[in-house]
Amino acid sequence: MSTTALLGLNGCVLAAMAAGAAYFHRVRMPRPPVGRYELPDVAVMYVVVVAAPLLYLVLPRAAVATVFGLVLCAALQFTLAPLTGAGRAWAIAAAAVAATTVTALLGRPLAVMVLTDLLLVTAVAGVATMWAQSGMRSAHAAWFAGALACYDLVATGLTSVMDRFAAQVMGLPFAPLLAVTRGEPPVALGLGDLLLLVLFPLTAVKAFGRAAGVLAAAVGLAVSGVVSVLFAQGVLTGAFPLLTALGPLIVLQHLVWTRVRGGERTTAEWRAGRARPTPPAACAEPDPVILRALRPTAPADPVDGVWLAVADGRVVGAGASPGRARRDARIRGCDSVPVIRRA
């Protein structure tokens, strides 16, 4: 593969990430009226992603281009609507789709590829922002990435499903491929790969802060760059399941940041600009002065046992086990919940 083409593809990936980040921080998508993302929603998205290539393989090429054109037109409209207004967004989206269609009819493959790439990058920025701002959590993105990693391994690495799909849509207007060349093999990136590369940094920023988003983007670019180097060196020659390499790293990042931050920020916390407090590394030792002040006094009635039940600074029960100490406290008339400690 051409090193220049591979560099160009990684440059397009970087541009898509930058466009997604700029759109995410500038535009506030309206909040959904009801509901929130749950794992069943992620499962539905996964089923759609898996079923789409299988469906397109049996459709005529003209039908595939028509479906993709309609989908891109709708995605462009809601991406541009917050910036230009709904009416102008429809006009711009329709004009962009029409221009791409005309160049395809005139037999201008390079122009078709460039216009399709621009439409895809714009649509991915809008879709990723909508998902991230409407309630998709980092956990959902991690589940989605893990499931797609398994699917990509089967569809690209172990079977010829994605090879046949790429051959079916290559050269079509609105093809779901971020393409740089149309050679054999083409230098291109699938729409699912591009969407996840843009989506996870946005969900990471919302959930854990800017550092997590920057790290997520850097990891995505590093994976894409390493794969490109392997292609340039001739180690890889055919289609490579990028998500099989990227998915586990996304899951790992989510787990690490969840442990470091003690959980994710909610969408409301992110919109309000509140940071989730970092839990302390270890519990601090209590102040000895406080311990002495709270040291229980002798009970009113003699008690025997290994465990003591303490309430309001005095012993209210005792027993051979914590449960027996609590039971003894209840029998003695203690209404509050006592603290259990060794005698």
Buried (B, 14 or more C-beta within 10 A) or exposed (E): BBEEBBBBBBEBBBBBBBBBBEBBEEBEBEEEEEEEBEEEBBEEBBEEBBEBBEEBBEEEEEEBBBBBBEEBBEBBBBBBBBEBEEEEBBBBBEEBBEBBBBBBEEEBEEBBBBBBBBBBBBBBBBBBBBBBBBBBBBBBBBBBBBBBBBBBBBBBEEEEBBBBBBBBBBBBBBBBBBBBBBEEBBBBBBBBBBBBBBBBBBBBBBBBBEEBBBBBBEBBBEBBBEBBBBBBEEEBEEBBBBBBBBBBBBBEBBEEBBEEBEBBBBBEBBEEEEEBEEEEEEEEEEEEEEEEEEEBEEBEEEBEBEBBBBBEEBBBBBBEEBEBBBBBBEEBEBEEEBBBEEE
